[in-house]
Amino acid sequence: MEAGVYDLYVEGRRHLAAGEYLAAIPPLEAARDRSPASGSIRELLALAYLRARRFGDALPEAEAAVEAAPNDHYAYYLQGRARQGIGDIAGARGSYRLATWLRPADPAYARALADVS
């Protein structure tokens, strides 16, 4: 991540940590636009969209995060939340299964899977 992109990422992360989901989105979108292949930026932007209940916007970001890091359990979890939010329960179930398979001891993943099973 180049310096300017990293600064935008840190700013977005700081807003998220403070519960300022809508304020996190613009710097994270700018970081994504400058570094679209970064899975960590796409994952954090998906989280910001999810917390802002913008499920349709979260899904492509979560999908990009999964594509960038196919072994990232949390990216699959975010993908599942986005799919569940738009009403794609079967898709959410599949994403949660992958998250649980990659990290079987995580209780949040097990709960999410149980919620859509």
MIZASE-731675 format. One record per residue: residue in one letter; y negated, x negated, z negated of N, C-alpha, C in turn. Coordinates in pm, 1 decimal. Layout:
<rs>
A/Y/X/Z/Y/X/Z/Y/X/Z
...
</rs>
This chain:
<rs>
M/117.8/-84.6/0.0/0.0/0.0/0.0/-123.7/-88.9/0.0
E/-212.4/-65.7/92.4/-336.1/-144.7/95.2/-427.4/-102.3/-19.9
A/-525.4/-187.1/-49.9/-609.2/-167.2/-169.3/-676.7/-30.3/-172.4
G/-741.3/12.0/-66.0/-809.0/141.6/-65.7/-713.2/257.1/-84.8
V/-596.7/246.8/-22.6/-494.6/350.2/-35.5/-444.8/353.7/-180.0
Y/-422.6/238.1/-236.8/-375.2/231.6/-375.3/-477.1/294.1/-469.7
D/-605.3/268.1/-448.2/-710.5/327.8/-532.1/-707.0/479.9/-523.3
L/-687.3/533.3/-402.9/-677.7/678.0/-385.4/-554.9/733.5/-457.4
Y/-443.9/661.6/-446.2/-320.8/701.8/-513.5/-341.1/706.2/-665.0
V/-402.4/601.1/-719.0/-426.7/594.9/-863.8/-520.5/707.1/-907.3
E/-621.8/734.2/-828.1/-714.2/843.8/-860.5/-639.5/977.2/-864.6
G/-556.6/1001.7/-764.9/-478.3/1125.3/-763.0/-383.4/1134.5/-881.4
R/-319.2/1024.7/-912.9/-227.7/1021.6/-1027.1/-300.7/1048.0/-1158.2
R/-420.1/992.1/-1170.3/-500.9/1013.2/-1291.3/-537.5/1161.1/-1305.1
H/-576.6/1224.0/-1195.5/-608.4/1367.1/-1200.6/-485.6/1449.9/-1239.8
L/-372.0/1415.8/-1182.2/-249.8/1489.3/-1216.8/-218.3/1475.8/-1365.3
A/-229.8/1355.6/-1417.3/-200.5/1331.2/-1558.7/-293.9/1411.1/-1649.3
A/-415.6/1435.8/-1601.7/-513.0/1512.6/-1679.0/-498.7/1663.4/-1657.3
G/-400.8/1703.1/-1575.1/-381.6/1845.4/-1547.3/-477.2/1900.5/-1443.6
E/-543.3/1814.5/-1372.2/-641.9/1853.8/-1270.3/-575.6/1851.8/-1133.2
Y/-489.3/1949.6/-1108.4/-406.8/1949.5/-988.1/-489.6/1960.7/-861.0
L/-586.9/2049.4/-861.0/-668.7/2065.9/-740.0/-753.2/1942.7/-711.5
A/-800.4/1875.5/-815.5/-879.1/1753.1/-796.7/-792.1/1637.7/-748.0
A/-662.6/1643.2/-775.1/-571.5/1536.9/-731.5/-543.7/1542.6/-582.4
I/-553.2/1660.5/-524.1/-511.3/1678.5/-385.3/-596.5/1600.0/-285.3
P/-731.7/1605.8/-289.4/-808.9/1533.3/-186.0/-783.3/1381.9/-180.5
P/-782.3/1310.0/-293.9/-754.1/1166.9/-280.7/-611.8/1138.5/-233.8
L/-517.6/1222.5/-273.5/-379.8/1201.1/-229.3/-363.1/1234.0/-81.5
E/-433.4/1336.0/-33.7/-430.1/1363.8/110.0/-491.5/1248.5/189.5
A/-600.1/1192.8/138.5/-663.9/1079.4/206.3/-569.9/958.5/206.7
A/-501.5/935.5/95.5/-405.9/824.7/88.8/-292.2/848.1/187.0
R/-241.4/970.8/192.9/-133.7/1004.4/287.0/-177.3/983.1/431.5
D/-299.2/1023.8/461.8/-348.5/1009.5/599.0/-361.1/863.6/640.0
R/-388.7/778.0/543.2/-402.2/634.3/571.7/-269.9/560.6/564.9
S/-172.7/617.8/494.8/-41.6/553.0/480.7/68.0/660.3/483.6
P/90.0/723.3/599.3/181.5/838.0/606.6/328.0/806.2/579.5
A/367.1/682.4/588.4/507.1/646.8/565.5/538.8/621.9/417.8
S/438.5/626.6/331.9/460.1/598.2/190.4/525.1/716.9/119.8
G/649.4/698.9/80.8/720.5/803.9/9.2/659.6/835.5/-125.6
S/607.3/734.3/-193.8/550.2/758.9/-326.3/424.0/844.8/-317.2
I/344.2/822.9/-214.9/225.0/907.1/-196.5/267.7/1049.2/-161.5
R/363.5/1063.6/-71.9/407.8/1196.7/-29.5/469.9/1272.0/-148.0
E/543.6/1200.7/-231.5/604.3/1262.5/-349.4/497.3/1311.5/-446.9
L/397.9/1229.6/-473.4/292.5/1267.8/-566.5/208.7/1383.0/-511.0
L/183.9/1381.3/-380.8/109.5/1491.0/-318.8/191.5/1620.1/-325.3
A/321.6/1611.3/-302.5/407.0/1729.9/-316.1/397.2/1786.3/-457.4
L/398.4/1699.4/-556.7/387.1/1743.5/-695.7/253.1/1812.6/-721.0
A/146.0/1755.9/-668.8/14.3/1818.1/-685.8/11.3/1956.4/-621.4
Y/64.8/1967.6/-501.0/70.6/2097.9/-434.4/155.7/2196.9/-514.0
L/269.3/2150.4/-565.7/354.6/2239.6/-643.6/282.7/2290.5/-767.6
R/215.9/2200.7/-835.8/145.0/2243.3/-957.6/29.2/2336.5/-926.1
A/-25.3/2325.4/-805.9/-131.8/2415.8/-761.9/-73.4/2542.6/-699.1
R/61.1/2554.0/-700.9/133.9/2669.0/-646.1/112.6/2684.1/-495.3
R/95.6/2571.1/-427.9/82.1/2569.3/-282.2/216.3/2522.3/-223.6
F/315.4/2609.6/-235.1/452.6/2574.3/-201.6/470.1/2538.8/-54.0
G/402.6/2612.8/33.5/412.5/2584.3/176.3/358.0/2447.5/212.4
D/256.2/2402.6/142.1/201.7/2268.8/164.5/290.6/2161.6/101.0
A/355.9/2197.5/-8.0/440.2/2100.7/-79.3/565.5/2064.6/-1.2
L/620.5/2160.4/71.9/749.2/2137.4/138.0/746.5/2021.2/237.5
P/652.2/2014.7/331.3/656.2/1900.4/423.8/634.5/1766.1/354.1
E/559.6/1766.4/245.8/538.7/1641.5/171.8/667.5/1599.2/102.1
A/736.5/1695.2/41.3/863.9/1664.2/-23.9/967.0/1620.2/79.6
E/968.0/1684.8/194.2/1061.8/1645.9/299.8/1032.5/1504.4/349.5
A/905.0/1469.6/361.1/868.7/1333.6/401.8/910.5/1232.9/294.9
A/899.3/1270.9/167.8/941.0/1181.6/59.3/1091.9/1159.1/64.0
V/1167.7/1265.0/92.0/1313.3/1252.4/104.7/1347.6/1162.9/222.9
E/1278.0/1182.7/333.6/1303.4/1101.1/452.4/1272.5/953.6/426.0
A/1165.9/927.9/351.3/1126.8/789.7/321.2/1224.1/723.3/223.5
A/1283.6/802.9/135.2/1374.7/747.4/33.3/1491.0/844.8/12.2
P/1591.9/840.5/98.4/1701.1/938.6/92.2/1784.9/933.9/-35.4
N/1768.1/833.1/-117.7/1841.0/826.0/-244.3/1752.6/860.7/-363.7
D/1636.0/917.5/-339.6/1541.0/949.9/-445.6/1569.9/1090.1/-499.3
H/1633.1/1095.9/-613.7/1670.5/1223.1/-674.9/1550.4/1313.0/-699.1
Y/1438.3/1255.2/-741.5/1321.3/1335.7/-773.5/1261.3/1399.1/-647.6
A/1267.3/1329.2/-535.7/1217.8/1385.7/-410.0/1298.5/1510.4/-373.0
Y/1430.7/1505.6/-393.4/1513.2/1624.1/-366.7/1478.6/1737.4/-462.3
Y/1451.5/1703.9/-586.6/1411.8/1805.8/-684.4/1281.3/1873.1/-641.0
L/1182.9/1793.8/-599.4/1056.1/1851.1/-552.6/1077.7/1936.3/-428.7
Q/1163.6/1889.5/-340.1/1196.4/1966.6/-220.8/1257.2/2101.2/-261.2
G/1344.6/2099.0/-359.0/1404.5/2222.5/-408.2/1301.2/2317.3/-466.3
R/1210.3/2264.1/-544.5/1104.7/2349.1/-603.1/1018.4/2411.5/-493.7
A/985.1/2332.8/-392.3/903.8/2385.5/-282.5/980.3/2494.5/-207.7
R/1107.0/2469.3/-179.4/1187.9/2569.1/-108.7/1202.3/2696.7/-191.9
Q/1223.6/2679.0/-321.0/1234.7/2795.2/-408.0/1103.1/2872.3/-408.8
G/992.9/2800.6/-411.1/861.3/2864.0/-413.8/830.6/2947.0/-290.5
I/885.5/2906.7/-175.0/861.9/2986.1/-53.4/971.4/3089.2/-30.4
G/1066.9/3096.2/-124.2/1170.9/3197.4/-115.9/1298.1/3154.4/-45.4
D/1311.4/3026.8/-12.6/1431.5/2974.3/51.6/1530.0/2930.9/-57.3
I/1599.4/3028.5/-113.8/1686.4/3002.3/-227.6/1806.9/2918.0/-186.8
A/1864.8/2943.8/-72.0/1979.2/2864.3/-26.6/1937.1/2719.1/-4.8
G/1821.2/2698.9/55.0/1771.2/2562.9/74.8/1741.8/2493.9/-57.0
A/1684.6/2568.8/-151.0/1655.8/2513.4/-283.5/1785.4/2471.4/-352.2
R/1886.7/2555.3/-342.2/2015.9/2524.8/-402.8/2070.2/2392.5/-348.2
G/2061.5/2373.9/-216.6/2109.5/2249.6/-156.4/2032.7/2128.6/-205.1
S/1900.8/2140.9/-214.1/1818.5/2029.2/-262.2/1849.8/1997.0/-407.4
Y/1862.1/2101.0/-489.6/1894.2/2078.6/-631.0/2033.0/2016.9/-647.4
R/2127.6/2057.2/-562.1/2261.8/1996.4/-568.8/2255.2/1846.7/-540.1
L/2175.9/1809.8/-439.1/2162.6/1667.2/-407.4/2095.6/1592.1/-521.4
A/1990.3/1650.5/-579.8/1923.3/1586.0/-693.0/2021.2/1565.9/-807.8
T/2100.7/1669.1/-836.5/2197.9/1662.8/-945.4/2308.5/1562.6/-914.5
W/2350.2/1557.1/-789.7/2453.8/1461.9/-750.5/2403.8/1318.0/-767.7
L/2276.8/1294.2/-731.7/2220.5/1160.0/-743.6/2190.1/1121.2/-888.1
R/2162.1/1221.7/-971.3/2131.5/1194.2/-1112.6/2191.9/1305.0/-1199.0
P/2322.4/1298.7/-1219.8/2393.3/1408.7/-1285.7/2352.5/1434.7/-1430.7
A/2297.2/1338.7/-1499.2/2264.5/1357.2/-1640.9/2127.5/1420.6/-1663.7
D/2054.7/1452.5/-1558.2/1919.2/1506.8/-1576.4/1927.4/1656.8/-1603.7
P/1886.9/1700.3/-1723.7/1897.8/1842.9/-1757.1/1804.2/1931.8/-1674.8
A/1690.5/1880.3/-1631.0/1598.2/1960.9/-1549.5/1662.8/1997.6/-1416.6
Y/1736.1/1904.8/-1359.5/1802.3/1931.1/-1231.4/1913.2/2034.5/-1250.0
A/1990.3/2021.0/-1357.1/2097.5/2116.3/-1384.8/2040.8/2256.3/-1408.8
R/1931.0/2266.3/-1482.8/1867.6/2396.6/-1507.0/1817.5/2457.9/-1377.1
A/1753.6/2375.7/-1293.8/1701.3/2425.7/-1166.0/1814.3/2477.4/-1078.8
L/1924.9/2404.6/-1074.4/2039.0/2447.9/-994.5/2097.3/2577.1/-1051.1
A/2107.9/2587.6/-1181.5/2159.7/2709.6/-1243.3/2069.6/2829.6/-1213.1
D/1939.2/2805.7/-1204.6/1844.3/2914.7/-1178.0/1861.9/2975.9/-1039.1
V/1914.9/2897.7/-943.9/1929.3/2949.3/-807.0/2076.1/2972.1/-767.2
S/2165.7/2957.4/-864.2/2308.8/2975.9/-833.7/2355.1/3114.7/-869.8
</rs>
